[in-house]
């Protein structure tokens, strides 16, 4: 006789679940609220999207400034070309879509109509890296590599709600094209307790430690802070250096911190191992003549599976528990 054991099953909603941990403090739609505040002071700010206003928190802007909101339909290439046209006429477009649709589907239009003319267009794109379980069609695992390679493009990977709230006015003050990853909906608030302030092009040391230096961006900074607290219980001192700006990279801070002897350097990112923060840091350390034990925590160079996010984060090594075990193994 077969006995069926009842186990809790992850539902379909786990494929798009919030990245916030259980009981973690969150803030709702930090990008949407920050953009509304910005637009109240800057009359040339406009919001543009390709049928995804609700899913990129741009619906808040549409409600506050309907006359400055442009819904272009499911036509990302048209979206980018129109944004370039508006920028030529003096507007500052904030353009939202999913990261896969901007960086893969509309890449040439961004390259030729926005970046080549160094236009003041801000691309703020949701579902970066492995923040959705809907498979390769929606997982932008290679977006940073693609946008890093584009001349004139500033590239940002924010960690949490505070990062996003402070990023919005900072990129508005920067003249030129920007690609920023977007965390939408209920976004964790983790940086408030670290006396943190976003500065374009600057890395920030959030905590110090003598055994390992975690250099991280995006949601992997949040995970790295969890990892550092877990390692501390085993008397392992882990420093966390948050790098929200991927391009231009804060080489001075990264090299200075990596030069400190006796620390393993681990770069952690929600992105493929190819062409992202890890390889950027490795190249800068080599050029600076820094010799250190170096490891990467990143997504594999592969098409990722579909499934529940907690399962996928464990499978691909970017959950806090798996990160802790890997780092302990490397330190042995």
SULWO-V921362 format. One line per field, one symbol per residue. ss: DSSP state (H for helix, E for strand, C for the rest). psi: psi as a letter, one per 40 degrees, with the letter a starting at -180 (. if undefined). A space follows every 50 residues. Layout:
ss = ???
psi = ???
//
This chain:
ss = CCCCCCCCCCCHHHHHCCCCCCCCCEEECHHHHHHHHHHHHCCCEEEEEC CCCCCCCCHHHHHHCHHHEEECCCCHHHHHHHHHHHHHCCCEEEEEEEHH HHHHHCHHHHHHHHHCCCCCCEEEEECECCCCCCCCCCCECCHHHHHHCC CCCEEECCCCHHHHHHHHHHHHHCCCCEEEEECCCEEECCCHHHCCCCCC CCCEEEECCCCEEEEECCHHHHHHHHHHHHHHCCCCCEEEEECCEEECCC HHHHHHHHHCCCCEEEEEEEEECCCCHHHHHHHHHHHCCCCCCEEEEEEC CCCCCCCCHHHHHHHCCCCHHHHHHHHHHHHC
psi = hhhhhhihhhiddedfiiehiheihiihfdddddddddddeheehihiig ffddeeeeddddddgdeehhheaggdddddddddddddeeighhhiaidd dddddeddddddddddefighhhhhifibgeiefaddehgeeddddddeh iehhhhgidaddddddddddddehhiihhhihhibhhigdedeefihhhh ehihhdiiiedihhhiiaeedddddddddddddefhhhihhhgdhdhiig dddddddddhiehhhhhhigiieheadddddddddddefhhihhihhiii gihiiiahdddddddefeidddddddddddd.
//
